[in-house]
């Protein structure tokens, strides 16, 4: 028998009765329905805008294909995180989490803090239905704030970017690139001090990416540029597996 979160028992450790409730499944399916609608609308808007920027339909299709291929590699990490979280939160809650913008590490930390505030821990003997409900709510609020900040700040940043583009077009062209480099550099640097294996994997993935981009340039193979990120991630994951089991 499945129970709603409001009926969570503070004594029962059968969290699956709550974690797999029909209401949570409905929420998960609703999130993915919104994602599919957004994908359709954005794809249609991109095709409609292409002629206005002198972009042939062939290049639009190439851009879509490149984006789809490049997303395969990063999606693998999402799948691995989702599998790890299934034992703690159940399928519907994990589907909701991976379907929204946010950070699995940040939201899991929020859930863990909520559980600790109730004298419990995620997955422990005292991980009751009530603790699960509170932890899941904390995780949902953490992820929801990402969405709220995006909704509120995007129009403000858009107005600022338009103003900067008028005053200094060169700076506006450099800022997005610098922001991306800074964000990915910080993510990379944060992994290096963890262990020698982490440092080796950073070097292996960077060398793999550079090799495939160089090979694509020499061979004139556009498809290899599209697959370079996915190949580099797969190589790093494989190397990490063998290093960890060695």
Secondary structure, 3 states (H helix, E strand, C coil): CCCCHHHCCCCCCCCHHHHCCHHHHHHHHHHHHHHHHHHHHHHHHHHHHHHHHCCCHHHHHHHHHHHHHHHHHHHHHHHHHHHHHHHHHCHHHHHHHHHCCCCHHHHHHHHHHHHHHCCCCCCCCCCCHHHHHHHHHHHHHHHHHHHHHHHHHHHHHHHHHHHHHHHCHHHHHHHHHHHHHHHHHHHHHHHHCCCHHHHHHHHHHHHHHHHHHHHHHHHCCHHHHHHHHHHHHHHHHHHHHHHHHC
